[in-house]
Amino acid sequence: MAPREKTKGEVSDLKAKLAAVIKTGTLPQPKDGKGGSSGKGSASATPKDTQTIKRGLFKSILHYMTINVDMSGLFTQMIIASTPTNDIVLKKMLYLYICTYAQQKPDLTLLAVNTLTKDCGDSDPTVRGLALRSLCSLRVPNLIEYLLQPLKTGLSDRDAYVRRTAVLGVLKVFRLDPNIVEELELELKLKEMFANDQDSQVVANSLSVLQQIVRSPQDLITKPVVYSLLNRLKEFSEWSQCAVLEFVSNYRPEDGDETFDIMNVLEDRLQHSNSALVLATIKVFLHLTIAIPDIHQQVLERIRGPLFTMMHNKGPEISYTVASHLRLLVERAPMLFSQDYKQFYCRYNDSIHVKKVKLKMLTSVADESNAYDIVNEICEYATDPNETISRESIKAVGTIAMNLGQTADGLVERLLSFLDMNMDHVTAETYIVMADMVRCLPDQVEKCVDALALLKSVEVVSPEAREAIVWILGAYGDRLQEAPYILETMVLGFDEEHARTQLALLTAAAKLFFKRPPECHRLLIDVLEKGSESANQDVHDRALFYFRLLKRDIQAASQVLGSAPPTTATFGEQLGSDLKDALFKEFNSLSPLYGEPAANFV
């Protein structure tokens, strides 16, 4: 039997059982071979047995719902089978069923509204809260009038659980019809509860809802409100404390004394075991002191310890989150963290993602006083079993050398020593970094070119590495006698090269032609001929462009192709100051993890 037919049969069987329970209170009895009753279980079930049977049937129905089987055809039977009942378990399952299919069956949902409305006045606060939550979750605009009175009553309920549920219900009503919230003055009621309710969770829910329904959330941030929340902070759950601290981070104190008062109140939150709470507290400290540079620097020094502790002692997910936030602070103030560079050394149990972030932080804090120690450590990672970490470590050595500039002689030599390791990915990444280095450090060109002198043929497989080698040979081939002959061997296999390598070969041959015409004349003809026959449109177009440029005006071609490569100090991959400021404003969010503002991914 096909799975779909089997499921359809099981659903029909459930429907028959539900109808039997509604009619007789028992399940239908199986027939014996002669068509009569088997005689077993024929006695009427007790009320307890009926309740147990209903629970089993409801659980089966919910099970099929979770595997995406449409059970909406049982809507009427579900409501009839569950009323009247005082069983809280049955009510929970019924409410879940109704909320799931309310939008598909808006007419039949009206049958359940009376049950939900009645339960909103039940003596049990748990039942009242569950009924009100379900009533607000129907998401049927035509039934909104039925939930307004229970909602208003719930906001003034004597039980805190019901009030919490009612506050969140206001937001659900707002999603359906914002005008009703305004007409019934529910916003004013929430503000009153936000300021005066004795239950901390009601206050937290009110804060969350108000921030989403008021026209100007900034108007909520006043001195009395902030002080009231801070004084009650320890009453809130950890999750609610994070929401309160996010709210407080937008407050701007009147003077330095007020700033210190707030930070003194929150000081113990930095030692909390919950990493989210610690990050939320750090955000408050950073934002409160952003306009006071001296105090801001002291805050950065104060929060280093908690951040380092969380990065090293938590699980891989939290470690990565903390490391990503720490990287943002390190790049804003590298000098403050330069003495703590050993905290960023990779550990054997660090995940790959954490190691990558740590390598980026090591490149940021490296200066003349610690660069050689950092590079010695990073060089150990070049032989890491994970190729990604190995490549990132080589890239980090090159980045540190480029950042130090004139004092990077020893670092460049360490980088070039990777060529002796005879590991394909290590050699490939070294060539890629060398191409960047000669653009940033003209004084190191001789060392990099000399490293290519022993290169008889290009053995590396990586297209990026082959492209880098070709670029260096084209830009500085006048300093390397073997340059044209190395390019000739690559041109022989031009058709097998990656498109990016083919483009590099075209440019390198054209550039080298103007520096060593006799040796490169034949090379240029061959590469232009093969490029013009390429099936790749970019390669084809560039070959024709070079050919026509050379044919039309050799002097113009010399100016375009024979010029020296420009020197650059930065690359586009580096974070700009505007992006860093944007990420700093969104501290303690996903933005530092993604490396871009929330507007780009929300």
C-alpha positions in Angstrom: 0.0 0.0 0.0 1.3 3.5 -0.9 2.2 5.7 2.1 -0.4 8.3 1.0 -3.2 5.7 0.9 -2.1 4.2 4.2 -2.2 7.7 5.8 -5.6 8.4 4.3 -6.9 5.1 5.8 -5.5 5.9 9.2 -7.1 9.3 9.2 -10.5 7.8 8.2 -10.0 5.3 11.1 -9.4 8.2 13.5 -12.5 9.9 12.3 -14.6 6.8 12.9 -13.1 6.4 16.4 -13.8 10.0 17.2 -17.4 9.7 16.0 -17.8 6.5 18.2 -16.4 8.2 21.2 -18.8 11.2 20.7 -21.8 8.8 20.4 -21.1 6.1 22.9 -18.1 7.2 24.9 -16.1 4.1 23.8 -14.1 3.0 20.8 -15.9 0.8 18.2 -15.5 -2.8 19.1 -13.8 -5.1 16.6 -15.9 -7.8 14.9 -15.1 -11.5 15.0 -14.9 -13.7 12.0 -18.7 -14.3 12.0 -19.6 -10.7 12.0 -20.6 -10.6 15.7 -19.0 -8.8 18.6 -15.9 -10.3 20.0 -17.3 -10.0 23.5 -14.3 -8.3 24.9 -14.6 -4.8 26.3 -18.3 -4.5 25.6 -19.0 -3.0 28.9 -19.5 0.8 29.0 -16.4 2.7 29.7 -16.1 4.7 32.9 -15.6 8.5 32.7 -11.9 8.0 33.4 -11.7 5.6 30.5 -13.4 7.9 28.1 -11.1 10.7 29.1 -8.1 8.5 28.4 -9.5 7.4 25.1 -10.0 11.1 24.0 -6.5 11.9 25.0 -5.1 9.1 22.9 -7.2 10.2 19.9 -6.2 13.8 20.2 -2.5 12.9 20.5 -2.8 10.9 17.3 -4.5 13.8 15.5 -1.8 16.2 16.6 0.9 13.7 15.5 -0.5 13.7 12.0 -0.6 17.5 12.1 3.1 17.6 12.9 3.9 15.5 9.8 1.9 17.8 7.6 -1.2 15.7 7.2 -4.3 17.8 6.8 -6.6 17.1 9.7 -9.0 20.0 9.2 -11.8 17.7 8.2 -12.1 16.7 11.9 -12.8 20.3 13.1 -16.4 19.8 14.1 -15.8 16.4 15.7 -12.9 17.8 17.7 -14.9 20.5 19.2 -17.9 18.3 20.0 -15.6 15.6 21.5 -13.9 18.0 23.9 -16.9 19.8 25.3 -17.7 19.9 28.1 -14.5 18.9 29.8 -12.4 20.1 32.7 -9.3 18.2 31.5 -6.5 20.7 31.1 -4.6 18.4 28.8 -7.5 18.0 26.4 -8.0 21.7 26.4 -4.4 22.4 25.5 -4.6 19.9 22.6 -7.9 21.3 21.4 -6.6 24.9 21.5 -3.6 24.0 19.5 -5.8 22.2 16.9 -8.2 25.2 16.7 -5.3 27.8 16.3 -3.7 25.6 13.5 -6.8 25.4 11.3 -8.7 28.6 12.3 -7.7 30.4 9.1 -8.6 27.5 6.9 -12.0 27.0 8.6 -13.1 30.6 9.6 -16.8 29.6 9.6 -16.4 26.5 11.8 -14.0 28.4 14.1 -17.0 30.5 15.2 -18.2 27.3 16.9 -15.1 27.2 19.0 -15.2 30.9 19.9 -18.0 30.4 22.5 -15.9 27.6 24.2 -12.8 29.9 24.3 -14.8 32.9 25.5 -16.4 30.8 28.3 -13.0 29.4 29.3 -11.6 33.0 29.6 -13.9 33.3 32.6 -12.9 30.0 34.2 -11.9 29.9 37.9 -8.6 28.3 37.0 -6.1 31.0 36.0 -4.2 28.5 33.8 -7.3 27.8 31.8 -8.1 31.5 31.6 -4.6 32.2 30.3 -4.6 29.3 27.8 -8.0 30.3 26.4 -7.1 33.9 26.1 -3.8 33.1 24.3 -5.7 30.8 21.9 -8.4 33.3 21.3 -5.8 35.9 20.4 -4.0 33.5 18.1 -6.9 32.7 15.8 -5.7 35.3 13.3 -9.2 35.6 11.8 -10.1 39.3 11.3 -13.8 38.6 11.3 -13.7 37.2 14.8 -11.7 40.0 16.4 -14.8 41.5 18.0 -15.2 38.3 20.1 -11.8 38.6 21.7 -11.8 42.3 22.7 -13.8 42.0 25.9 -11.9 38.9 27.2 -8.7 40.8 26.3 -9.6 43.9 28.3 -10.7 41.7 31.2 -7.4 39.8 31.0 -5.4 43.0 31.3 -6.9 43.6 34.7 -7.0 40.0 35.8 -5.9 39.3 39.4 -3.5 36.5 38.2 -0.1 37.5 36.8 -0.1 34.7 34.2 -3.3 35.9 32.6 -2.0 39.5 32.5 1.2 38.4 30.9 -0.8 36.5 28.2 -3.2 39.5 27.7 -0.3 41.9 27.2 1.1 39.7 24.4 -2.5 39.4 23.0 -2.6 43.2 22.5 0.3 42.8 20.0 -1.6 40.1 18.1 -4.6 42.3 17.9 -2.4 45.2 16.7 -1.1 42.9 13.9 -4.7 42.3 12.8 -6.0 45.9 13.2 -3.9 48.7 14.7 -6.9 51.0 14.8 -8.7 48.9 17.4 -5.7 49.2 19.8 -6.0 52.9 19.5 -9.8 53.1 19.8 -9.8 50.9 23.0 -6.8 52.9 24.4 -5.0 49.6 25.0 -1.7 51.4 24.5 -2.4 53.7 27.5 -3.4 50.6 29.5 0.0 48.9 28.6 1.9 52.0 29.6 0.1 52.0 33.0 1.0 48.3 33.5 4.5 49.0 32.4 5.0 51.6 35.1 3.0 50.1 37.9 2.4 46.3 37.6 3.9 44.3 40.5 4.8 41.3 38.3 8.2 41.7 36.6 7.2 39.5 33.6 4.2 41.6 33.0 6.4 44.6 32.9 8.9 42.9 30.6 6.1 41.8 28.2 4.6 45.4 28.3 8.0 46.8 27.3 8.4 44.4 24.4 4.9 45.1 23.1 5.1 48.9 23.5 8.3 49.1 21.6 6.5 47.5 18.6 3.2 49.4 18.7 4.1 53.0 19.7 4.8 55.4 16.9 8.0 56.7 18.6 9.7 54.0 20.8 12.3 56.6 21.8 9.6 58.5 23.8 9.5 55.6 26.2 13.1 56.1 27.2 12.8 58.5 30.1 14.8 58.9 33.3 12.1 57.7 35.7 11.3 54.6 33.5 15.0 53.7 33.2 15.7 54.0 36.9 12.5 52.0 37.7 13.7 49.2 35.5 17.2 49.2 36.8 16.0 49.1 40.4 13.9 46.0 39.6 16.4 44.4 37.3 17.1 41.3 39.5 13.4 40.5 39.6 13.3 39.8 35.9 14.2 36.6 34.2 17.5 36.4 32.4 15.8 36.8 29.0 13.8 39.8 30.3 17.0 41.3 31.7 18.5 41.2 28.3 15.5 43.0 26.8 15.6 45.6 29.6 19.3 46.3 29.1 18.8 46.6 25.3 16.2 49.3 26.2 18.5 51.0 28.6 21.4 51.1 26.1 19.5 53.7 24.1 19.3 56.1 27.1 21.6 59.1 27.3 22.5 60.2 30.8 22.5 63.9 31.7 26.0 63.9 33.1 29.0 61.8 34.0 27.7 61.1 37.5 24.5 59.6 36.2 26.6 57.4 33.9 28.7 56.1 36.8 25.5 55.5 38.8 24.0 53.3 36.1 27.3 51.4 35.6 27.6 50.8 39.3 24.2 49.3 39.4 25.1 47.0 36.5 28.6 46.1 37.5 27.7 42.7 38.9 26.0 41.7 35.7 29.4 41.5 34.1 30.1 38.4 36.3 26.9 36.6 35.4 27.0 33.1 34.0 24.7 34.0 31.1 26.8 35.2 28.2 23.8 37.0 26.6 23.3 39.0 29.8 27.0 39.9 29.9 27.0 41.1 26.3 23.9 43.1 26.9 25.6 44.8 29.9 28.7 45.5 27.9 26.6 47.2 25.2 25.0 49.5 27.9 28.5 50.4 29.1 29.8 51.1 25.7 26.9 53.2 24.5 26.6 55.2 27.7 30.3 56.2 27.5 30.7 56.7 23.7 30.7 60.5 24.1 33.3 60.4 27.0 36.5 59.0 25.4 38.5 58.7 28.7 35.7 56.7 30.4 35.1 54.7 27.2 38.7 53.6 27.2 38.4 52.5 30.9 35.2 50.6 30.0 37.1 48.7 27.3 39.8 47.8 29.8 37.2 46.6 32.3 35.3 44.4 29.9 38.3 42.6 28.5 38.4 40.1 31.3 34.7 38.9 31.0 35.0 38.7 27.2 38.2 36.6 27.4 36.6 34.3 30.0 33.5 33.7 27.9 35.5 33.2 24.7 37.7 30.5 26.3 35.3 28.7 28.7 32.0 28.4 26.8 30.9 26.1 24.0 31.9 26.6 20.4 28.7 28.6 19.5 29.1 31.0 22.3 32.8 31.3 21.8 32.3 32.2 18.2 29.7 34.8 19.1 31.9 36.4 21.8 34.9 36.3 19.5 33.0 38.1 16.8 32.0 40.9 19.1 35.5 41.0 20.6 36.9 41.4 17.1 34.8 44.4 16.6 36.2 46.1 19.7 39.7 45.0 18.8 39.5 46.7 15.4 38.1 49.9 16.9 40.9 50.1 19.6 43.8 47.7 18.7 46.2 49.4 21.0 44.2 48.6 24.1 44.4 44.9 23.3 48.0 44.7 22.0 49.3 43.5 25.3 46.8 40.7 25.5 47.7 39.2 22.1 48.3 35.8 23.7 44.6 35.6 24.6 44.0 35.3 20.8 46.3 32.3 20.3 44.3 29.4 18.9 43.7 26.4 21.2 43.5 22.8 20.2 39.8 22.5 21.0 38.8 25.8 19.2 36.4 25.3 16.4 37.4 26.3 12.9 35.3 29.5 12.9 36.7 30.6 16.2 40.2 30.1 15.0 39.5 32.2 11.9 38.2 35.1 14.0 41.2 34.8 16.4 43.6 35.0 13.4 41.9 38.2 12.3 42.3 39.6 15.8 46.0 38.7 15.9 46.5 40.6 12.6 44.7 43.7 14.1 46.7 43.8 17.4 50.1 43.1 15.8 52.6 46.0 16.1 56.3 46.4 16.2 56.6 45.2 19.8 54.7 41.9 19.4 54.6 41.2 15.7 57.5 38.6 15.7 56.0 36.7 18.6 52.6 36.6 16.9 54.1 35.5 13.6 56.1 32.8 15.2 52.8 31.5 16.7 50.9 31.8 13.5 53.5 30.0 11.5 52.7 26.9 13.6 49.2 27.0 12.3 50.4 26.7 8.7 50.7 23.0 9.1 47.2 22.7 10.6 45.4 19.6 9.3 42.5 21.8 8.3 43.3 23.5 5.0 41.2 26.5 5.7 43.1 27.4 8.9 46.4 26.7 7.1 45.5 29.2 4.4 44.2 31.8 6.8 47.4 31.6 8.9 49.5 32.3 5.8 47.2 35.2 4.9 47.6 36.5 8.4 51.4 36.5 8.2 51.2 38.5 4.9 48.7 41.0 6.4 50.9 41.6 9.4 53.9 42.2 7.1 51.9 44.6 5.0 50.6 46.5 8.0 54.2 46.9 9.5 55.6 48.2 6.2 59.3 49.1 6.3 60.0 47.0 9.4 58.7 43.8 7.9 61.9 42.3 6.4 62.0 39.3 8.8 58.3 38.7 8.4 58.6 38.6 4.6 61.3 36.0 4.9 59.1 33.9 7.2 56.3 34.1 4.6 58.6 33.0 1.7 59.8 30.1 3.8 56.4 28.5 3.4 57.4 27.7 -0.2 59.8 25.1 1.1 57.1 23.1 2.8 56.1 21.2 -0.4 52.4 21.3 0.5 50.2 22.3 -2.4 47.7 24.5 -0.5 50.5 26.1 1.5 52.5 27.0 -1.6 49.4 28.2 -3.4 48.3 30.5 -0.6 51.9 31.9 -0.3 51.9 32.9 -4.0 48.5 34.6 -3.6 49.8 36.6 -0.6 53.0 37.4 -2.4 51.0 39.1 -5.2 49.3 41.3 -2.6 52.5 42.0 -0.8 54.4 43.4 -3.8 51.6 45.8 -4.4 51.8 47.1 -0.8 55.5 46.9 -0.2 57.6 47.9 -3.3 60.8 47.4 -1.2 60.1 43.7 -0.9 59.7 43.1 -4.6 63.2 41.8 -5.0 62.8 39.2 -2.4 59.5 38.0 -3.8 60.9 37.9 -7.4 64.0 36.0 -6.2 61.7 33.4 -4.7 60.4 32.7 -8.2 63.8 32.4 -9.7 63.9 28.7 -8.9 60.5 28.1 -10.4 61.0 26.1 -13.6 57.4 25.3 -14.1 54.2 26.2 -12.2 53.1 23.0 -10.4 50.4 24.5 -8.2 46.8 23.6 -9.2 44.9 26.4 -7.6 43.6 28.9 -10.3 44.0 31.8 -7.8 47.7 30.8 -7.2 48.5 30.4 -10.9 46.9 33.7 -11.6 49.0 35.3 -8.8 52.2 33.9 -10.2 51.4 35.1 -13.7 50.6 38.5 -12.4 54.0 38.8 -10.7 55.8 37.6 -13.8 54.0 40.1 -15.9 54.5 43.0 -13.6 58.1 42.3 -12.6 59.3 39.9 -15.3 62.1 42.4 -16.3 63.8 41.5 -13.0 63.6 37.8 -13.6 65.4 36.3 -16.5 63.3 33.1 -16.6 59.9 34.9 -16.7 59.1 34.6 -20.4 60.0 30.9 -20.5 57.9 30.2 -17.4 55.0 31.9 -19.2 55.7 30.0 -22.4 55.2 26.7 -20.6 51.8 27.9 -19.3 50.7 29.1 -22.7 51.3 25.7 -24.1 48.4 24.5 -21.9 46.3 27.6 -22.4 43.1 25.8 -23.2 43.3 23.8 -20.0 43.8 26.8 -17.8 41.0 28.4 -15.7 39.4 31.5 -17.3 41.0 33.8 -14.7 44.4 32.4 -15.4 43.9 32.8 -19.1 43.0 36.5 -18.6 46.1 36.9 -16.4 48.3 35.3 -19.1 47.0 37.7 -21.8 47.8 40.7 -19.6 51.2 39.4 -18.4 52.3 38.6 -22.0 51.3 42.1 -23.2 53.0 43.8 -20.2 56.2 41.8 -20.5 56.3 42.4 -24.3 57.0 46.1 -23.7 59.8 45.3 -21.2 61.5 42.4 -23.2 60.2 42.6 -26.8 62.6 40.1 -28.5 61.9 37.3 -26.0 58.2 37.9 -25.7 57.2 38.6 -29.3 56.4 35.0 -30.1 54.8 34.5 -26.7 52.5 37.5 -27.3 51.4 36.2 -30.7 50.7 32.7 -29.3 48.6 33.9 -26.4 46.6 36.4 -28.5 45.9 33.7 -31.0 44.7 31.2 -28.4 42.8 33.8 -26.5 40.9 35.0 -29.6 39.8 31.3 -30.2 38.6 30.8 -26.6 35.0 29.9 -26.0 35.0 32.1 -22.9 33.6 35.5 -24.0 35.7 37.5 -21.5 38.9 35.9 -22.7 37.9 36.3 -26.3 37.1 40.0 -25.9 40.3 40.8 -24.0 42.5 39.1 -26.6 40.8 41.0 -29.5 41.0 44.3 -27.5 44.8 43.8 -27.0 45.3 42.8 -30.6 43.4 45.9 -32.0 45.1 48.2 -29.5 48.6 47.0 -30.4 47.8 47.2 -34.2 46.3 50.7 -34.0 48.6 52.6 -31.7 51.7 50.9 -30.2 52.5 54.0 -28.1 49.0 54.1 -26.5 49.3 50.4 -25.9 52.6 51.0 -24.1 51.0 53.5 -21.8 48.0 51.3 -21.1 49.8 47.9 -20.7 53.4 48.8 -20.0 52.9 51.1 -17.0 54.2 50.1 -13.6 51.6 48.5 -11.2 50.3 51.1 -8.7 51.1 50.8 -5.0 48.2 50.4 -2.7 47.9 50.6 1.1 44.6 49.0 1.7 42.3 46.4 0.0 38.6 46.5 -0.5 38.1 43.4 1.8 39.1 45.4 4.9 36.3 46.9 7.0 35.8 50.6 6.5 35.3 53.0 9.4 31.6 53.6 8.5 30.9 49.9 8.5 32.7 49.5 11.9 30.5 52.3 13.3 27.4 50.7 12.0 28.3 47.4 13.5 29.2 49.0 16.8 25.7 50.5 17.0 24.2 47.0 16.6 26.5 45.4 19.2 25.0 42.3 20.8 23.1 41.3 17.6 23.7 39.2 14.6 25.4 42.1 12.8 28.9 41.5 14.2 28.7 37.8 13.3 27.7 38.5 9.7 30.0 41.5 9.4 27.2 43.7 7.9 24.4 45.9 9.2 21.0 44.3 10.0 19.4 46.2 7.1 21.3 43.9 4.7 20.0 40.6 6.0 16.7 41.3 7.9 
